[in-house]
C-alpha cells in the first residue's frame, strides 16, 4: 500500500474518531443539561379561563372532540356552558400549579412527522389546553405517556416536543363531569324518614319508624313488604348522580313541567337512638325528559338551583317502579 493511501486512511480514521467523540460528548451534554421550566413566567393565579379539548373517540369510531370551558368569576371557578355551575376549586388549583411546575430537559423530537405518533399534532392529540391570563392565551398539546405521570407536550405553534413529568391527562379532564361533584342530590339513607314516589305506574308512599322499619302506606293485611326492594328504592332516591350540568333555566325540552317521576323525601337527623329527628326537611326531585341521545334524564332537585342530567341506571327504577314491586310474591295456593 502506498504512503499516500496510508496517509488518507489515517486522516479518515481520525475524522471518524472525532465524529464519534463529538456525538458522545453531545449526548452526555444533553443528559447533563439541567431541566428548565416549560412555561417560564406562568402565574396560576392570573388564569381566568381554561379550555380543555379531548378526543372523545371510542374504539375506531371517530367522534367530534369535546371541550369543557372553565371560567373564573372573582375567586370561584365554574362551568361556562352551564351558568357557572360550581366546580372542585381545589382540583382546578392543583392542575394549574402542576402546569406552573412542569420542567423538561430538551426536545425529544422536532419533526412534524412524529407529532401524530406522539399525539401532539394540531388535529390529533390527547388533550389541547388553552389557558387565558391577562387577555393572553397559552396553548399546548398533551400526548402519549411513556410512563407514570409523564406525558409528551408541545406548545402550539412550536416544533419541539418535550417530555414532562408530574402530569397525567387523567388530571386534565375534557368533560364537565370531570370537574364537579357527581353526587348532585345526596342525603344519608339513615336520614330519610319518608318517601313519596309518583310516576306513570301510580303513587308509592313509605314511612320509616324510629326503629328503622319501613312501612308501605296503603298495604293490605296479607301483603308482606319486600325489604330489599324498599331499601333499593330509598337508596336510589337518596342519591341522584350527575352526568352533566345544564344550567339554571328550565326549558321546555327538559320536560320538568310534566315530570316522568316526582320524588319527595322527608329527611332529618335523629339525635337520640330509636327516636325520630327533632325537625325534618322536605326535598323534591323531578325527573324530566330522556335525552335524545344516550341514556340520561333531565333532573332538578329543590336543593339545587341547577338543572342537570342524570344517568339512566339510577333514574329508570324511579320512573318505572310500581307499588306492587315492593311486596313479596303471594304464596301459591295449595
Backbone bond lengths (Angstrom), bond angles and torsions (degrees), N, CA, C in turn:
res aa  C-N    CA-C-N  psi(-1)  N-CA   C-N-CA  omega(-1)  CA-C   N-CA-C  phi
1 X - - - 1.472 - - 1.525 108.48 -
2 X 1.312 115.64 136.69 1.460 120.41 -174.79 1.522 111.27 -73.01
3 X 1.338 116.92 154.19 1.474 120.42 177.14 1.518 112.21 -57.08
4 X 1.355 114.71 -37.17 1.474 118.19 179.83 1.520 111.30 -62.92
5 X 1.337 115.36 -42.94 1.473 119.52 179.07 1.521 110.50 -63.46
6 X 1.339 116.77 -42.19 1.467 120.18 178.53 1.523 110.76 -59.89
7 X 1.343 115.41 -40.69 1.455 120.09 -179.12 1.527 111.17 -64.95
8 X 1.332 118.14 -39.34 1.470 122.70 179.51 1.519 111.37 -67.85
9 X 1.333 114.70 -40.22 1.463 118.16 178.43 1.523 110.67 -66.00
10 X 1.307 115.68 -37.33 1.461 119.55 178.72 1.506 112.46 -63.81
11 X 1.348 114.48 -42.84 1.476 119.08 178.53 1.520 111.22 -62.82
12 X 1.338 116.06 -42.04 1.471 120.42 179.87 1.522 110.71 -63.42
13 X 1.350 115.80 -39.70 1.468 119.68 179.95 1.518 110.96 -64.71
14 X 1.327 115.89 -43.29 1.464 119.74 179.15 1.523 110.95 -62.36
15 X 1.349 116.47 -41.12 1.469 120.49 179.58 1.516 111.47 -63.98
16 X 1.346 115.37 -39.22 1.463 119.51 179.92 1.517 110.86 -66.45
17 X 1.322 115.87 -42.71 1.467 119.59 179.00 1.525 110.29 -63.04
18 X 1.328 115.84 -41.11 1.473 119.80 179.51 1.522 111.36 -62.92
19 X 1.345 114.74 -39.87 1.466 119.25 178.89 1.512 110.94 -64.02
20 X 1.327 116.99 -44.74 1.461 120.86 179.63 1.519 111.21 -63.17
21 X 1.326 116.01 -41.72 1.462 120.00 178.90 1.523 110.60 -64.10
22 X 1.359 115.06 -41.29 1.458 119.60 179.88 1.515 112.48 -63.41
23 X 1.344 116.51 -44.10 1.469 120.80 178.34 1.516 110.41 -62.89
24 X 1.329 115.93 -44.69 1.463 120.43 179.99 1.515 110.83 -61.05
25 X 1.350 115.21 -42.61 1.465 119.32 -179.99 1.525 111.20 -64.19
26 X 1.329 114.47 -40.71 1.473 118.84 179.99 1.519 110.99 -62.57
27 X 1.339 115.57 -40.17 1.472 119.20 179.10 1.518 110.78 -64.92
28 X 1.339 114.97 -43.63 1.456 118.01 -179.47 1.519 110.67 -65.63
29 X 1.344 115.77 -38.74 1.457 120.01 179.50 1.522 110.64 -63.21
30 X 1.373 116.36 -38.74 1.459 120.62 178.28 1.515 111.15 -64.93
31 X 1.348 115.39 -40.45 1.462 119.40 179.51 1.523 111.35 -66.36
32 X 1.340 114.84 -34.82 1.454 119.31 -175.91 1.523 112.20 -81.64
33 X 1.344 117.20 -16.32 1.466 120.29 -178.11 1.522 109.78 -62.45
34 X 1.327 118.20 124.32 1.460 120.29 -178.87 1.525 111.24 -69.04
35 X 1.333 117.91 143.96 1.472 119.52 178.77 1.520 110.59 -66.76
36 X 1.311 115.42 147.43 1.462 120.89 178.25 1.516 109.44 -123.62
37 X 1.317 116.15 163.15 1.458 120.90 -178.85 1.521 111.15 -64.69
38 X 1.316 114.95 137.72 1.459 120.07 179.09 1.524 110.66 -74.33
39 X 1.332 116.55 -40.73 1.459 121.01 -179.38 1.526 108.69 -115.51
40 X 1.299 115.85 79.37 1.452 121.27 -177.90 1.532 109.98 -65.86
41 X 1.326 116.59 129.75 1.459 121.23 179.24 1.515 114.87 84.78
42 X 1.336 117.27 1.65 1.467 121.05 -179.50 1.526 110.05 -72.36
43 X 1.334 116.97 128.55 1.468 122.64 -179.62 1.530 108.49 -118.82
44 X 1.343 118.24 109.32 1.477 121.08 -176.24 1.523 114.42 -54.79
45 X 1.339 117.31 -39.18 1.464 120.03 -175.26 1.522 113.04 -65.96
46 X 1.331 117.10 -18.91 1.464 119.86 -178.62 1.529 112.99 -84.82
47 X 1.328 117.23 -10.81 1.466 120.65 -178.44 1.526 109.61 -72.81
48 X 1.334 116.36 131.03 1.461 121.44 180.00 1.530 112.86 -120.06
49 X 1.323 116.02 -7.17 1.462 119.49 -179.81 1.525 109.70 -149.69
50 X 1.319 115.35 135.91 1.463 121.45 179.38 1.522 108.19 -130.85
51 X 1.325 116.19 124.21 1.465 121.20 174.93 1.526 108.32 -117.35
52 X 1.319 115.59 124.61 1.467 120.49 -179.72 1.519 108.39 -124.96
53 X 1.312 115.81 122.15 1.454 121.93 178.64 1.514 108.93 -114.11
54 X 1.330 115.76 136.97 1.459 120.32 179.76 1.507 111.13 -132.49
55 X 1.306 115.26 152.66 1.462 121.01 176.60 1.520 107.82 -76.15
56 X 1.321 117.16 115.56 1.462 121.38 -176.64 1.518 112.34 -98.29
57 X 1.326 117.35 20.08 1.465 120.13 179.18 1.517 110.63 -66.30
58 X 1.340 116.22 142.84 1.455 121.62 176.65 1.522 108.16 -117.78
59 X 1.332 115.10 118.24 1.456 119.12 -177.22 1.517 109.93 65.57
60 X 1.327 116.45 -127.80 1.466 120.52 -179.57 1.524 112.12 -100.60
61 X 1.348 117.03 0.75 1.467 120.24 -178.11 1.522 110.10 -82.02
62 X 1.327 118.76 117.32 1.462 120.55 -179.90 1.526 111.13 -72.97
63 X 1.307 116.00 140.04 1.455 121.77 177.72 1.518 108.39 -137.41
64 X 1.307 115.51 156.20 1.460 119.29 178.82 1.528 109.05 -67.93
65 X 1.328 117.31 137.87 1.468 119.72 177.77 1.519 111.06 -59.29
66 X 1.310 116.15 150.93 1.460 121.35 178.90 1.517 109.32 -111.41
67 X 1.328 114.64 145.94 1.461 120.73 -178.04 1.515 110.66 -128.97
68 X 1.324 116.31 136.21 1.458 121.37 170.60 1.529 106.77 -113.70
69 X 1.325 115.58 137.27 1.462 121.06 178.86 1.523 109.24 -118.38
70 X 1.322 116.10 121.39 1.454 122.55 177.31 1.518 108.38 -105.88
71 X 1.317 116.76 132.32 1.457 120.41 179.06 1.528 109.84 -124.26
72 X 1.305 114.56 150.30 1.463 121.19 -176.99 1.520 109.90 -108.33
73 X 1.329 115.39 122.53 1.458 121.87 176.72 1.532 107.04 -116.28
74 X 1.315 116.19 110.99 1.459 118.98 -172.76 1.520 108.83 69.85
75 X 1.331 115.82 -113.72 1.465 120.28 177.44 1.523 111.75 -113.21
76 X 1.337 117.29 1.53 1.471 120.92 -173.91 1.521 111.10 -105.24
77 X 1.334 115.66 137.14 1.457 122.65 176.33 1.523 109.78 -96.90
78 X 1.346 115.76 144.90 1.462 120.23 178.29 1.513 110.98 -148.86
79 X 1.343 115.88 169.03 1.461 122.45 177.71 1.525 108.20 -82.55
80 X 1.319 117.23 115.44 1.472 121.18 -173.95 1.516 112.49 -61.18
81 X 1.328 117.81 -39.30 1.463 121.40 -175.63 1.526 113.01 -77.00
82 X 1.336 117.40 -6.88 1.466 120.86 -177.08 1.523 111.12 -125.28
83 X 1.335 115.65 43.95 1.469 120.90 176.86 1.521 112.04 54.60
84 X 1.344 115.24 42.58 1.469 121.86 176.92 1.533 112.89 61.25
85 X 1.328 115.37 40.32 1.470 119.32 175.38 1.527 108.09 -53.60
86 X 1.338 117.68 129.48 1.475 120.05 -173.53 1.530 113.11 -63.84
87 X 1.325 114.67 140.38 1.461 121.19 -179.83 1.524 109.25 -114.48
88 X 1.328 115.06 175.64 1.460 121.71 177.02 1.527 107.95 -74.14
89 X 1.324 116.47 101.21 1.461 121.35 -175.19 1.529 111.68 -60.60
90 X 1.331 116.56 -40.77 1.464 120.74 -177.97 1.522 111.14 -64.06
91 X 1.323 116.57 -35.31 1.468 120.58 -179.16 1.521 110.80 -68.69
92 X 1.337 116.96 -40.26 1.462 120.60 178.14 1.527 110.00 -65.14
93 X 1.329 115.75 -45.85 1.464 120.05 179.78 1.523 111.27 -60.21
94 X 1.336 116.71 -43.17 1.459 120.99 -179.56 1.528 111.16 -61.83
95 X 1.342 116.92 -40.03 1.457 119.99 -179.95 1.528 111.04 -66.07
96 X 1.319 117.25 -45.44 1.459 120.36 -178.85 1.531 111.29 -64.59
97 X 1.321 116.58 -39.81 1.465 119.87 178.34 1.520 110.99 -66.60
98 X 1.341 116.72 -34.68 1.466 120.33 176.53 1.523 110.30 -65.11
99 X 1.335 117.64 -41.22 1.464 121.06 177.55 1.531 110.35 -60.77
100 X 1.333 116.25 -41.51 1.467 120.38 -177.51 1.533 111.60 -64.40
101 X 1.322 117.67 -26.75 1.468 121.75 -176.72 1.530 113.78 -92.80
102 X 1.330 117.36 -5.11 1.460 119.61 -175.95 1.526 111.86 -59.62
103 X 1.337 114.65 134.98 1.460 120.90 178.56 1.521 109.84 -133.07
104 X 1.328 115.64 154.03 1.465 121.59 177.06 1.515 108.63 -149.23
105 X 1.332 116.29 149.90 1.460 121.09 -178.33 1.526 112.73 -86.05
106 X 1.295 117.35 -27.22 1.452 120.07 -177.90 1.513 110.45 170.47
107 X 1.317 115.88 -177.89 1.455 120.68 -177.24 1.525 111.16 -73.85
108 X 1.322 116.31 137.45 1.459 121.97 172.10 1.521 108.81 -80.89
109 X 1.327 115.15 -49.33 1.464 122.48 173.70 1.520 107.80 -143.44
110 X 1.333 115.67 162.23 1.461 120.04 177.79 1.525 112.52 -131.55
111 X 1.336 116.35 -9.49 1.457 120.02 -179.25 1.522 111.15 -82.21
112 X 1.329 116.46 135.79 1.462 121.47 -177.59 1.526 112.32 -64.91
113 X 1.317 117.34 -19.91 1.469 120.44 -179.99 1.527 111.84 -64.95
114 X 1.328 117.38 -17.43 1.466 121.20 179.85 1.529 112.99 -94.18
115 X 1.338 117.23 -10.92 1.456 119.99 -171.66 1.526 113.24 -60.35
116 X 1.327 116.58 -44.79 1.464 119.09 -177.08 1.535 111.14 -66.59
117 X 1.331 116.13 -38.10 1.461 119.16 179.82 1.524 110.50 -63.98
118 X 1.320 117.34 -37.15 1.463 121.98 178.81 1.524 112.14 -89.29
119 X 1.339 116.49 -1.47 1.467 124.14 177.23 1.525 112.33 57.88
120 X 1.330 114.60 48.28 1.462 121.14 174.48 1.528 110.54 -129.28
121 X 1.334 116.29 23.13 1.466 120.63 179.05 1.527 110.17 -79.64
122 X 1.320 116.21 161.75 1.467 120.22 -179.95 1.525 112.41 -59.90
123 X 1.333 116.94 -29.54 1.462 121.17 -176.85 1.530 112.71 -119.26
124 X 1.318 117.34 12.77 1.464 120.86 179.74 1.523 108.16 -153.69
125 X 1.312 116.12 101.38 1.465 120.62 -173.61 1.526 110.34 -151.20
126 X 1.319 115.11 163.52 1.458 119.97 172.08 1.530 110.03 -80.59
127 X 1.328 115.39 -47.50 1.465 120.84 176.99 1.524 109.30 -142.38
128 X 1.314 115.15 140.30 1.459 121.29 167.70 1.521 106.62 -114.74
129 X 1.313 117.08 125.06 1.457 122.23 -175.78 1.529 109.19 -119.47
130 X 1.328 115.66 131.22 1.466 121.53 175.40 1.527 107.64 -125.04
131 X 1.319 115.86 116.79 1.464 122.21 179.86 1.523 108.65 -108.72
132 X 1.332 117.05 127.14 1.459 120.90 -179.63 1.518 109.61 -110.24
133 X 1.337 115.31 124.75 1.468 121.73 178.25 1.517 108.45 -140.81
134 X 1.320 116.81 130.62 1.472 122.23 -178.93 1.530 111.44 54.04
135 X 1.326 116.13 34.13 1.457 120.24 178.27 1.510 114.54 80.07
136 X 1.311 118.16 -0.95 1.468 122.32 -179.97 1.516 110.63 -107.11
137 X 1.330 116.27 139.97 1.461 121.42 -176.94 1.529 110.64 -103.63
138 X 1.319 115.68 133.65 1.461 123.11 173.22 1.522 107.00 -112.41
139 X 1.336 117.33 116.23 1.461 121.75 -175.33 1.526 110.04 -117.18
140 X 1.326 115.68 138.87 1.459 119.65 176.49 1.521 109.89 -155.87
141 X 1.328 114.63 164.38 1.462 122.20 -179.43 1.527 109.58 -116.36
142 X 1.329 115.93 137.47 1.463 122.00 172.39 1.521 107.70 -110.00
143 X 1.335 115.79 133.31 1.463 119.44 -175.54 1.502 114.45 -122.82
144 X 1.314 115.63 -137.95 1.461 121.95 -173.62 1.520 111.40 -65.19
145 X 1.335 114.40 157.16 1.456 120.70 -179.37 1.529 109.93 -117.32
146 X 1.332 117.86 115.82 1.466 120.48 178.25 1.518 113.41 -84.25
147 X 1.335 117.43 -2.01 1.454 121.13 -179.94 1.507 111.17 -172.00
148 X 1.315 116.13 176.20 1.464 121.55 -178.10 1.528 110.97 -61.24
149 X 1.329 116.07 129.62 1.460 122.98 179.26 1.526 112.26 54.56
150 X 1.332 116.05 37.46 1.456 121.39 175.20 1.528 108.50 -130.35
151 X 1.313 116.48 147.71 1.463 119.92 179.99 1.522 109.71 -156.19
152 X 1.327 114.87 149.93 1.452 120.13 173.44 1.528 108.14 -81.87
153 X 1.318 115.49 140.16 1.464 121.32 -175.65 1.526 109.63 -135.22
154 X 1.327 114.90 138.12 1.468 120.57 173.67 1.515 108.95 -137.02
155 X 1.319 115.33 127.37 1.458 119.76 174.17 1.520 109.93 -70.48
156 X 1.318 117.20 138.97 1.460 121.14 178.49 1.529 109.51 -60.10
157 X 1.313 115.48 134.24 1.452 120.14 179.44 1.509 114.75 85.34
158 X 1.344 117.30 -2.98 1.460 121.16 178.59 1.525 110.06 -112.50
159 X 1.327 115.93 161.00 1.470 120.14 -177.18 1.519 113.43 -96.48
160 X 1.337 118.67 -28.05 1.464 121.41 -175.58 1.521 112.51 -72.30
161 X 1.328 115.12 134.59 1.468 122.06 171.37 1.516 106.93 -107.83
162 X 1.322 116.47 125.29 1.461 120.47 -178.10 1.518 110.55 -116.72
163 X 1.313 115.18 157.13 1.460 121.45 177.59 1.517 108.01 -102.71
164 X 1.338 115.99 121.84 1.464 120.98 -178.80 1.523 109.68 -117.05
165 X 1.322 114.85 154.31 1.454 120.52 178.56 1.515 111.52 -113.77
166 X 1.324 115.40 173.85 1.464 122.63 178.43 1.522 112.93 61.31
167 X 1.339 115.91 34.14 1.462 120.18 174.66 1.521 108.33 -148.54
168 X 1.311 115.60 143.25 1.457 121.73 177.54 1.518 108.23 -135.60
169 X 1.329 116.98 141.63 1.466 119.07 179.05 1.517 111.32 -63.22
170 X 1.336 117.43 -22.27 1.466 120.52 179.81 1.522 111.25 -71.18
171 X 1.334 116.77 -16.98 1.465 120.48 174.64 1.520 111.21 -90.60
172 X 1.334 116.36 0.01 1.463 121.57 -177.68 1.538 106.84 -123.31
173 X 1.317 115.54 70.36 1.460 121.18 -174.42 1.515 113.40 -71.17
174 X 1.340 116.46 145.43 1.469 120.91 179.67 1.523 112.24 -108.71
175 X 1.313 117.57 8.03 1.467 121.40 175.04 1.525 109.28 -110.66
176 X 1.324 116.46 148.81 1.461 120.03 177.90 1.523 110.82 -59.70
177 X 1.334 116.73 -36.80 1.462 120.65 -178.24 1.522 112.61 -66.16
178 X 1.348 117.82 -15.66 1.463 120.95 177.61 1.526 111.80 -72.15
179 X 1.337 116.78 -14.78 1.466 120.29 -171.55 1.527 114.13 -117.54
180 X 1.320 117.54 -2.42 1.467 119.88 -175.73 1.527 110.69 -118.98
181 X 1.326 114.86 166.46 1.459 121.15 175.00 1.525 107.64 -73.06
182 X 1.317 117.13 120.33 1.467 120.80 -176.23 1.526 112.45 -76.34
183 X 1.314 118.14 -10.86 1.466 121.25 174.75 1.526 107.68 -88.14
184 X 1.325 116.34 91.80 1.468 121.42 -174.58 1.525 111.38 -70.33
185 X 1.315 116.50 -52.78 1.465 121.46 179.29 1.517 107.46 -128.68
186 X 1.322 116.40 109.07 1.461 120.88 -172.27 1.521 111.15 -134.52
187 X 1.305 114.94 135.99 1.463 121.84 173.59 1.525 107.17 -145.35
188 X 1.311 117.58 145.22 1.465 120.93 179.44 1.527 109.41 -61.99
189 X 1.321 116.36 135.54 1.473 120.19 -179.70 1.521 111.67 -57.93
190 X 1.338 116.05 -34.62 1.472 119.77 -179.77 1.525 112.15 -69.61
191 X 1.344 116.89 -13.54 1.465 120.46 178.55 1.526 112.48 -95.89
192 X 1.331 117.16 1.69 1.464 120.90 177.96 1.531 108.15 -91.35
193 X 1.342 116.62 121.14 1.462 121.89 -178.30 1.527 111.82 -113.26
194 X 1.292 116.06 -18.11 1.456 119.46 177.57 1.512 110.23 -150.57
195 X 1.338 116.61 145.62 1.460 121.18 179.89 1.520 108.98 -144.01
196 X 1.321 115.33 129.25 1.464 120.54 173.86 1.524 107.47 -123.12
197 X 1.319 115.37 127.59 1.463 121.01 179.28 1.519 108.83 -121.19
198 X 1.322 115.61 124.51 1.465 120.99 176.33 1.526 108.17 -120.57
199 X 1.317 115.64 124.33 1.461 120.75 177.96 1.526 109.43 -147.77
200 X 1.314 117.44 -167.56 1.458 120.67 -177.86 1.514 113.73 -66.26
201 X 1.324 117.57 -14.46 1.479 121.44 179.31 1.518 112.55 -92.00
202 X 1.345 116.82 -4.11 1.463 118.92 179.86 1.519 112.00 123.83
203 X 1.319 115.43 -148.91 1.467 122.11 -173.71 1.528 109.99 -126.65
204 X 1.307 115.95 133.53 1.466 122.39 175.45 1.518 107.24 -121.81
205 X 1.326 116.28 133.63 1.459 120.31 178.33 1.524 109.29 -131.40
206 X 1.325 115.54 125.18 1.462 121.92 -178.63 1.520 110.35 -120.07
207 X 1.338 115.19 146.20 1.460 121.24 173.35 1.514 108.64 -135.42
208 X 1.335 115.76 140.64 1.464 120.47 -179.77 1.521 109.44 -109.18
209 X 1.305 114.82 135.01 1.461 120.66 178.64 1.524 109.79 -80.84
210 X 1.338 118.83 160.33 1.467 120.38 176.26 1.529 112.88 -54.88
211 X 1.307 117.08 -25.86 1.463 121.09 178.80 1.518 112.10 -78.70
212 X 1.335 116.99 -7.53 1.453 120.46 177.04 1.508 114.95 95.91
213 X 1.329 118.71 8.95 1.461 122.18 -179.54 1.523 110.16 -92.37
214 X 1.348 115.70 132.58 1.447 120.54 179.26 1.528 111.35 -90.55
215 X 1.322 114.43 138.96 1.464 120.71 175.25 1.518 108.82 -121.09
216 X 1.334 115.63 138.82 1.463 121.07 175.86 1.519 106.96 -95.87
217 X 1.321 116.46 111.94 1.460 119.48 -177.58 1.524 110.16 -66.01
218 X 1.314 115.52 137.91 1.455 121.00 -178.51 1.512 113.67 88.88
219 X 1.347 117.56 4.16 1.462 120.13 180.00 1.521 110.15 -68.68
220 X 1.327 115.48 147.14 1.457 121.07 177.85 1.526 109.85 -82.98
221 X 1.319 116.60 155.88 1.469 119.58 -177.65 1.531 113.96 -56.74
222 X 1.321 117.20 -30.83 1.465 119.40 -177.00 1.530 112.90 -91.30
223 X 1.330 117.26 6.33 1.461 120.34 179.74 1.528 110.69 -97.53
224 X 1.317 115.58 134.63 1.463 121.98 179.44 1.518 109.46 -109.57
225 X 1.330 115.24 125.85 1.471 119.96 -178.26 1.532 109.88 -66.48
226 X 1.336 115.30 133.56 1.474 121.43 175.85 1.529 107.31 -88.89
227 X 1.321 116.09 102.48 1.460 121.37 -172.76 1.532 112.47 -57.58
228 X 1.321 117.58 -42.42 1.462 120.12 -177.66 1.528 111.70 -63.35
229 X 1.336 116.61 -36.58 1.461 120.40 -179.75 1.527 110.76 -70.16
230 X 1.329 116.63 -40.84 1.456 120.85 179.22 1.525 110.19 -66.95
231 X 1.330 116.94 -45.17 1.467 120.46 179.49 1.523 111.21 -60.47
232 X 1.323 116.76 -38.52 1.467 120.32 179.96 1.523 110.71 -67.49
233 X 1.323 116.95 -39.83 1.461 120.43 179.48 1.528 110.37 -64.71
234 X 1.326 117.01 -44.50 1.468 121.14 178.77 1.527 110.27 -62.85
235 X 1.320 116.20 -40.93 1.465 120.96 -179.26 1.527 111.11 -61.18
236 X 1.317 116.84 -44.71 1.471 120.26 -178.35 1.529 111.68 -71.60
237 X 1.319 117.20 -33.03 1.462 120.12 178.32 1.532 111.49 -74.07
238 X 1.334 116.47 -28.38 1.464 120.92 -176.82 1.525 112.45 -81.33
239 X 1.331 117.26 -16.58 1.465 120.23 179.37 1.523 110.05 -137.09
240 X 1.311 115.86 105.17 1.455 121.70 176.03 1.531 107.09 -104.72
241 X 1.314 116.12 117.73 1.465 121.10 -176.47 1.520 111.53 -85.07
242 X 1.305 114.61 157.45 1.463 121.78 178.87 1.520 110.44 -103.84
243 X 1.321 115.58 134.33 1.458 120.18 171.09 1.519 110.32 -99.74
244 X 1.339 116.38 -43.77 1.468 120.89 176.71 1.519 109.53 -156.93
245 X 1.344 118.05 139.94 1.468 120.26 173.98 1.518 110.09 -76.71
246 X 1.336 116.99 144.50 1.470 120.90 -177.88 1.526 111.22 -109.47
247 X 1.315 117.63 -53.56 1.463 120.51 -179.70 1.513 111.25 155.79
248 X 1.326 115.50 -179.74 1.464 120.00 -176.82 1.533 113.23 -80.32
249 X 1.306 117.75 -27.62 1.465 121.13 -171.33 1.524 112.11 -90.65
250 X 1.331 115.69 128.72 1.467 120.40 173.11 1.525 109.10 -78.51
251 X 1.319 115.37 134.48 1.463 120.92 179.29 1.526 109.97 -119.81
252 X 1.328 117.37 156.88 1.472 120.16 -177.86 1.525 113.31 -53.51
253 X 1.333 116.76 -37.92 1.466 119.34 -177.77 1.525 112.94 -68.13
254 X 1.322 117.23 -14.89 1.467 119.82 177.92 1.528 111.70 -73.20
255 X 1.314 117.40 -24.70 1.459 121.29 177.18 1.519 114.71 69.18
256 X 1.321 118.09 20.90 1.462 120.85 -177.47 1.522 112.66 -81.01
257 X 1.346 117.48 -12.12 1.464 120.28 176.07 1.526 111.13 -80.53
258 X 1.324 117.00 -14.09 1.469 122.39 174.87 1.537 107.45 -138.99
259 X 1.318 115.96 68.84 1.470 121.32 -171.16 1.522 113.61 -62.38
260 X 1.320 114.55 147.64 1.466 121.00 174.17 1.520 110.99 -75.71
261 X 1.323 115.47 -23.50 1.466 120.33 176.56 1.518 108.91 -154.77
262 X 1.318 115.90 143.23 1.464 122.45 174.35 1.519 107.66 -127.13
263 X 1.332 115.44 122.06 1.471 120.84 -178.66 1.519 108.15 -112.06
264 X 1.311 116.13 124.85 1.461 121.39 176.42 1.520 108.55 -114.57
265 X 1.328 115.91 121.64 1.459 121.41 -178.90 1.526 109.84 -111.93
266 X 1.321 116.14 133.79 1.458 122.45 171.15 1.526 105.87 -102.49
267 X 1.327 116.68 116.70 1.458 120.03 -173.66 1.526 111.59 -125.77
268 X 1.305 115.01 156.29 1.457 121.68 177.80 1.510 109.98 179.08
269 X 1.321 116.46 154.42 1.459 121.43 -179.29 1.515 109.64 -102.86
270 X 1.334 116.41 121.07 1.461 121.16 178.96 1.523 109.54 -77.65
271 X 1.321 115.80 133.63 1.463 120.56 179.88 1.514 112.36 -97.38
272 X 1.331 115.99 -10.86 1.475 121.20 179.68 1.520 107.95 -130.12
273 X 1.336 116.58 127.76 1.463 120.92 179.94 1.524 110.38 -58.24
274 X 1.339 116.25 132.10 1.459 121.11 178.52 1.507 113.97 80.15
275 X 1.362 116.47 10.77 1.470 120.08 179.75 1.517 109.04 -126.74
276 X 1.327 117.96 148.10 1.464 120.22 178.05 1.530 110.39 -68.18
277 X 1.316 118.43 162.62 1.465 120.48 179.82 1.524 111.62 -68.19
278 X 1.321 116.88 151.84 1.468 119.20 179.78 1.523 113.07 -67.95
279 X 1.311 117.09 -22.94 1.468 121.22 178.87 1.523 108.88 -149.72
280 X 1.315 115.98 152.07 1.463 120.19 179.73 1.532 110.47 -128.84
281 X 1.331 114.24 160.27 1.462 121.27 176.35 1.529 108.15 -125.07
282 X 1.318 115.40 154.15 1.459 120.54 177.39 1.525 109.43 -110.07
283 X 1.332 116.09 127.72 1.460 122.24 178.22 1.519 108.02 -120.09
284 X 1.319 116.83 136.00 1.464 121.47 179.99 1.526 109.28 -121.68
285 X 1.316 115.84 132.16 1.465 121.98 177.73 1.519 107.86 -122.81
286 X 1.320 116.54 127.61 1.460 121.28 178.68 1.525 109.92 -111.06
287 X 1.320 115.08 135.24 1.461 121.72 177.64 1.518 107.59 -108.16
288 X 1.329 115.79 120.18 1.451 120.40 -177.83 1.516 113.58 -98.16
289 X 1.308 115.74 -139.50 1.467 121.38 -174.53 1.524 111.75 -74.03
290 X 1.318 113.71 157.22 1.456 120.54 172.70 1.524 107.63 -86.20
291 X 1.325 116.25 139.39 1.451 119.56 179.62 1.517 111.12 -65.32
292 X 1.314 115.37 149.36 1.459 119.92 -179.18 1.509 112.34 -61.29
293 X 1.333 116.65 -37.20 1.453 120.85 178.14 1.525 108.80 -115.04
294 X 1.315 115.92 146.70 1.459 119.54 179.27 1.512 111.76 84.58
295 X 1.316 114.66 -164.78 1.459 120.20 -174.98 1.524 109.11 -133.81
296 X 1.336 116.06 55.50 1.456 120.88 -178.17 1.521 110.36 -130.03
297 X 1.336 114.77 161.66 1.458 121.92 -178.15 1.526 109.60 -126.60
298 X 1.351 115.01 149.69 1.452 119.68 171.33 1.528 108.33 -74.82
299 X 1.328 115.37 137.16 1.463 120.66 -176.69 1.526 109.30 -140.31
300 X 1.327 115.27 144.96 1.461 119.43 171.31 1.512 109.56 -140.13
301 X 1.330 115.99 132.82 1.463 122.09 177.79 1.520 109.48 -107.57
302 X 1.319 116.32 147.24 1.464 120.35 179.80 1.524 111.54 -67.07
303 X 1.335 117.04 -16.94 1.455 121.37 179.66 1.528 112.38 -86.50
304 X 1.332 117.73 -0.58 1.459 121.60 -178.27 1.523 109.93 -131.13
305 X 1.319 116.27 147.89 1.460 120.50 175.89 1.518 111.72 -90.88
306 X 1.340 117.12 5.19 1.461 121.04 -175.66 1.524 113.21 -115.86
307 X 1.314 114.73 144.07 1.462 122.58 167.43 1.529 106.72 -87.06
308 X 1.337 116.56 138.85 1.466 121.16 177.73 1.520 108.26 -135.08
309 X 1.319 115.87 173.57 1.456 120.22 167.75 1.514 107.63 -107.73
310 X 1.326 114.97 147.27 1.461 121.20 -177.03 1.522 109.34 -129.32
311 X 1.336 117.47 141.59 1.469 120.97 -178.01 1.520 112.63 -59.97
312 X 1.322 115.34 142.40 1.454 121.05 -177.31 1.509 114.62 -64.08
313 X 1.356 118.25 -28.72 1.468 119.06 -177.05 1.526 112.40 -62.58
314 X 1.331 117.27 -26.90 1.463 119.20 177.78 1.512 112.97 -95.37
315 X 1.331 116.81 -23.68 1.460 121.47 -175.19 1.525 112.79 -88.93
316 X 1.329 117.63 -40.62 1.468 120.36 -173.01 1.533 114.04 -59.41
317 X 1.345 120.02 -35.07 1.470 117.73 173.94 1.524 113.02 -61.26
318 X 1.329 117.60 -26.72 1.456 120.86 179.24 1.524 111.59 -79.78
319 X 1.335 116.35 -27.15 1.466 119.00 179.13 1.524 112.18 -86.54
320 X 1.329 117.21 -16.88 1.475 119.62 -173.47 1.525 114.80 -115.74
321 X 1.335 116.96 -8.23 1.467 119.41 -175.10 1.534 110.78 -72.31
322 X 1.335 115.68 136.48 1.468 122.55 175.90 1.516 108.95 -116.26
323 X 1.335 116.23 158.69 1.467 120.31 -178.78 1.522 111.51 -57.70
324 X 1.320 117.11 -37.22 1.468 120.51 -178.49 1.528 112.22 -61.20
325 X 1.350 117.28 -24.03 1.466 120.99 -178.95 1.524 112.24 -71.27
326 X 1.341 117.60 -12.02 1.457 121.08 -175.65 1.526 112.84 -95.78
327 X 1.325 116.64 6.30 1.468 119.44 -178.03 1.520 109.78 -120.37
328 X 1.323 113.93 151.07 1.467 120.32 175.93 1.520 108.55 -66.60
329 X 1.319 115.39 147.97 1.458 119.65 176.46 1.527 109.65 -63.89
330 X 1.321 117.96 138.70 1.462 119.65 179.97 1.535 111.70 -63.53
331 X 1.314 114.30 145.27 1.471 118.77 179.82 1.521 109.28 -66.20
332 X 1.309 117.08 140.26 1.495 119.95 179.91 1.533 110.68 -62.57
333 X 1.315 114.38 141.61 1.459 118.89 -179.97 1.527 109.80 -74.61
334 X 1.317 114.90 139.39 1.477 120.28 178.37 1.520 110.43 -84.83
